[in-house]
């Protein structure tokens, strides 16, 4: 497949900022721009694979391990002070990436800005937060982050915090694990609706999902989750949840992590790309061709060796075509559906 024939991919989740930050490289943005053989994502490999942009996560690692609401081991969130310090560094890294790229990367705040960046060959980056531990209970920091470009927020990662309860990584398991949103979490969802920040459901437990569904006036979106009906992992979405997403005219981004793809839930890089397509098929059948895309989790999980990294996206496109998806459907799945749901959510 030539570079002219590449299908652009707009993707719902990556953890490249965390990978670069953890590297300790004071010039991490230059590493991203020049490329390396580390991780899944950098600018040269993005160009090679047709990666047109996506949601760049600011995620703060757990500070320790503790016991969850169900009495089982669960990660402990960082303190507000710790989370704010780390978040500042990660957000600064995203801003420095844009500055150093000199037009090759653009931090986008509207759907039109994403379209313009893609048309002009720039990588379209959306500032996303995964776990709101850096936000105070009065939500003043939310206003600051929104002004800095925040347009997508997951209230929790897979751990409890002041806003709600995440779904721990368990297989086989239902996502019905523990309580949902706290009162502060409900206020956070209302504030996100007012600011038109997309609420990401991917790491919320099932009760949290239904709490958001009952509060939010926006489409229900899970940026990087798969079908529980194929892989009974706690992080995946049940048929009932998928029905609610369909009814809200929402969206699901298929996660490339093998533990969320394989029927046996194994962390196995020898997993076939057909497993990704199987989840696409299931979701398209359940919620419709206009509500499915990708949420790779690049740099945050073990993906199939057949893809290896972002440069391997054309192999996934070919797998979709082999399965029978025509050109129009492939373009919807690869980028159009994401831009559409963001426009509906943001209003611009």
C-alpha positions in Angstrom: 0.0 0.0 0.0 1.5 3.3 -1.1 1.5 6.4 1.1 -1.0 8.0 -1.4 -3.4 5.1 -0.7 -3.2 5.2 3.1 -6.6 5.5 4.8 -6.3 8.2 7.6 -7.0 6.9 11.1 -8.2 9.2 13.9 -7.8 7.2 17.1 -9.5 7.4 20.5 -6.7 6.7 22.9 -2.9 6.7 23.3 -0.5 6.9 26.2 2.5 8.3 24.4 2.8 11.3 26.7 3.2 9.0 29.7 5.8 6.9 27.8 7.8 9.9 26.9 7.6 11.4 30.4 8.7 8.2 32.0 11.7 8.0 29.7 13.3 10.8 31.6 14.5 12.4 28.4 14.5 16.2 28.8 14.1 16.5 25.0 11.3 13.9 24.7 9.4 16.0 22.2 12.4 15.7 19.8 12.4 11.9 20.2 8.7 11.9 19.2 9.3 14.1 16.1 12.5 12.3 14.9 11.2 8.8 15.7 12.7 5.8 17.6 12.2 2.1 17.9 10.6 2.5 21.4 6.9 2.1 22.0 4.1 2.3 19.5 3.8 5.9 18.4 5.9 8.7 17.1 5.6 11.1 14.2 7.5 9.2 11.5 5.7 6.0 12.2 2.4 7.8 12.4 3.1 9.2 8.9 4.0 5.7 7.7 0.7 4.2 9.0 -1.7 6.9 8.1 -2.3 7.9 11.7 -4.0 11.3 11.4 -4.4 12.1 15.0 -6.4 11.2 18.1 -7.0 11.7 21.8 -3.7 12.1 23.7 -4.2 11.0 27.3 -2.9 12.7 30.4 -2.8 9.8 32.9 -1.2 9.8 36.3 0.1 6.4 37.4 -1.1 4.9 40.7 1.0 5.8 43.8 0.4 2.4 45.5 -1.8 -0.6 45.8 -4.7 -1.0 48.2 -8.0 -2.7 48.7 -11.1 -1.8 46.6 -14.7 -1.5 47.6 -15.2 -5.2 47.0 -12.4 -6.2 49.3 -10.0 -7.1 46.5 -6.7 -5.5 45.6 -7.0 -2.2 43.7 -4.7 0.6 42.7 -4.7 3.7 44.9 -5.0 7.1 43.2 -2.3 9.7 43.6 -2.9 12.7 45.9 -4.2 15.9 44.5 -0.8 17.5 44.9 1.0 14.6 43.3 -1.5 14.4 40.4 -1.3 18.1 39.7 2.4 18.0 39.5 2.5 15.1 37.1 -0.4 16.4 35.1 1.4 19.8 34.6 4.5 18.0 33.2 2.4 15.8 30.8 0.3 18.8 29.6 3.4 20.8 29.1 4.9 18.0 27.1 1.9 18.0 24.8 2.2 21.8 24.3 5.9 21.5 23.7 5.3 18.8 21.1 3.0 21.1 19.2 5.5 24.0 19.4 8.5 21.9 18.4 6.6 20.3 15.5 6.2 23.7 13.8 2.9 23.0 12.2 3.2 19.2 11.9 1.2 18.7 15.1 -1.8 20.8 16.0 -3.7 20.8 19.3 -7.3 20.8 18.2 -10.3 22.1 20.2 -13.1 21.8 17.6 -14.1 19.2 15.0 -13.4 21.7 12.3 -9.8 22.1 13.5 -9.4 18.3 13.3 -10.7 18.3 9.7 -8.4 21.3 8.8 -5.3 19.6 10.4 -6.0 16.4 8.5 -6.6 18.1 5.2 -3.3 20.0 5.6 -1.3 17.0 6.6 -0.8 17.9 10.3 -1.3 15.4 13.1 -4.5 16.4 15.0 -4.0 16.0 18.7 -6.9 16.3 21.3 -6.1 16.9 24.9 -7.7 14.1 27.0 -7.6 13.3 30.7 -7.8 9.7 32.0 -8.6 9.9 35.7 -9.6 13.3 37.2 -7.3 13.2 40.3 -5.7 16.5 39.4 -9.1 18.3 39.6 -10.3 19.8 42.9 -13.7 19.1 44.3 -14.8 22.7 43.6 -13.9 22.0 39.9 -11.9 25.2 39.5 -9.1 23.3 37.9 -11.6 22.0 35.3 -12.0 25.6 34.0 -8.3 26.0 33.8 -7.8 22.8 31.9 -10.6 23.5 29.5 -9.1 26.9 28.7 -5.8 25.0 28.1 -7.5 22.9 25.5 -9.1 20.0 27.4 -11.9 18.5 25.4 -12.3 14.9 26.6 -12.2 13.5 30.2 -12.6 10.1 31.8 -13.6 10.8 35.4 -11.7 7.7 36.6 -9.1 5.2 35.5 -9.5 1.6 36.8 -9.4 2.7 40.4 -11.6 4.7 42.8 -11.2 8.4 43.3 -13.2 11.3 44.6 -15.5 11.3 41.6 -16.3 7.6 41.2 -15.3 4.0 41.0 -13.2 2.5 38.2 -13.6 -1.0 37.0 -10.6 -3.1 37.9 -8.8 -5.3 35.4 -10.4 -8.7 35.8 -11.1 -11.7 33.6 -13.6 -13.3 33.4 -15.7 -10.7 35.1 -18.8 -8.5 34.7 -18.2 -4.7 34.8 -20.8 -4.6 37.6 -18.2 -3.9 40.3 -18.9 -1.6 43.2 -20.6 1.8 43.4 -20.7 4.3 40.6 -20.3 8.1 40.7 -20.0 10.0 43.9 -21.9 13.3 44.5 -18.7 15.1 43.4 -18.6 12.9 40.3 -22.2 13.9 39.4 -21.2 17.5 39.6 -18.2 16.8 37.4 -20.4 15.3 34.7 -22.8 18.3 34.8 -19.8 20.7 34.5 -18.4 18.7 31.6 -21.8 19.0 29.9 -21.9 22.7 30.4 -18.3 23.1 29.0 -19.0 20.6 26.2 -16.2 18.4 27.3 -16.7 14.8 26.1 -17.1 12.3 29.0 -15.3 9.1 28.4 -16.9 6.0 29.9 -14.1 3.4 29.2 -12.8 3.0 32.8 -16.0 3.5 34.7 -17.7 0.5 36.3 -21.2 -0.4 35.2 -23.0 1.6 37.9 -20.9 4.6 36.9 -21.8 4.1 33.3 -25.5 4.1 34.2 -25.1 7.2 36.4 -23.5 9.1 33.5 -26.3 7.9 31.2 -28.9 9.3 33.6 -27.2 12.6 33.9 -25.5 13.5 30.6 -27.1 15.3 27.7 -24.3 14.3 25.4 -23.8 11.1 23.3 -22.4 8.2 25.5 -18.8 7.5 24.4 -16.4 4.7 25.4 -13.1 5.8 23.8 -11.2 2.5 24.1 -13.4 -0.5 25.1 -14.6 -3.7 23.4 -17.6 -6.1 23.5 -18.1 -8.1 26.6 -20.1 -10.6 24.5 -16.9 -11.7 22.8 -14.4 -11.1 25.6 -15.8 -11.2 29.1 -13.3 -8.8 30.6 -14.5 -6.3 33.2 -13.3 -3.4 31.0 -15.6 -4.4 28.1 -19.1 -3.3 27.5 -22.2 -5.5 28.0 -24.9 -5.7 25.4 -27.2 -3.6 27.6 -24.5 -0.9 27.8 -24.0 -1.0 24.0 -27.8 -0.6 23.5 -27.7 2.6 25.6 -24.8 3.9 23.6 -26.8 3.2 20.4 -29.9 5.0 21.8 -27.8 8.1 22.7 -26.2 8.1 19.2 -22.9 7.6 20.9 -19.7 5.8 20.0 -17.3 3.0 20.9 -13.6 2.9 20.0 -12.2 -0.6 19.7 -9.2 -1.2 21.9 -6.2 -3.1 20.4 -5.1 -4.6 23.7 -5.1 -8.4 23.4 -6.5 -8.9 26.8 -9.7 -7.1 25.7 -9.8 -8.8 22.3 -9.2 -12.5 22.9 -12.1 -14.8 24.0 -9.6 -16.3 26.5 -8.5 -12.8 27.8 -4.8 -13.6 27.4 -2.0 -11.1 27.1 -0.6 -12.6 23.9 1.1 -10.5 21.2 0.6 -13.4 18.7 -3.1 -12.5 18.6 -4.5 -12.1 15.1 -5.8 -8.8 13.7 -8.9 -10.7 13.0 -9.8 -10.4 16.7 -10.0 -6.6 16.3 -12.2 -7.1 13.2 -14.4 -9.5 15.2 -15.1 -6.8 17.8 -15.7 -4.3 15.0 -18.2 -6.7 13.5 -20.0 -7.3 16.8 -20.3 -3.6 17.6 -21.4 -2.6 14.1 -24.2 -5.3 14.3 -25.2 -4.0 17.8 -24.9 -0.2 17.6 -24.5 0.6 13.8 -21.8 1.4 11.3 -21.9 5.1 12.2 -21.0 4.5 15.9 -17.8 2.4 15.7 -14.1 3.4 15.4 -10.8 2.7 17.0 -9.4 3.4 20.4 -6.0 1.7 20.0 -4.5 2.2 23.5 -1.1 2.7 21.7 1.8 2.8 24.3 -0.6 1.6 27.0 -1.2 -2.1 26.3 0.1 -5.2 24.5 -1.1 -5.1 20.9 -0.9 -7.8 18.2 2.5 -8.4 16.6 0.8 -8.3 13.2 0.4 -4.6 13.7 3.5 -4.0 15.9 3.1 -0.3 16.2 1.2 2.6 14.6 3.0 2.0 11.3 1.0 -1.2 11.0 -2.4 0.4 10.7 -2.6 -0.4 7.0 -2.7 -4.1 7.8 -5.8 -3.5 10.0 -7.4 -1.5 7.2 -6.7 -4.5 4.8 -8.2 -6.9 7.4 -11.4 -4.7 7.4 -11.5 -4.8 3.6 -11.0 -8.6 3.5 -13.9 -9.0 5.9 -16.1 -7.2 3.4 -16.2 -3.5 4.6 -16.4 -1.3 1.5 -14.6 2.0 1.1 -17.3 4.1 2.6 -17.6 1.9 5.7 -13.8 1.8 6.2 -13.6 5.6 6.1 -16.4 5.8 8.7 -14.6 3.4 11.0 -11.2 4.8 10.5 -11.9 8.5 11.1 -15.3 9.9 10.1 -17.3 8.5 13.0 -14.9 9.9 15.6 -15.0 13.3 14.2 -18.8 13.2 14.0 -19.4 12.2 17.6 -16.9 14.9 18.8 -18.7 17.5 16.7 -22.0 16.4 18.2 -20.5 16.5 21.7 -18.6 19.8 21.4 -21.1 21.6 19.3 -18.4 22.8 16.9 
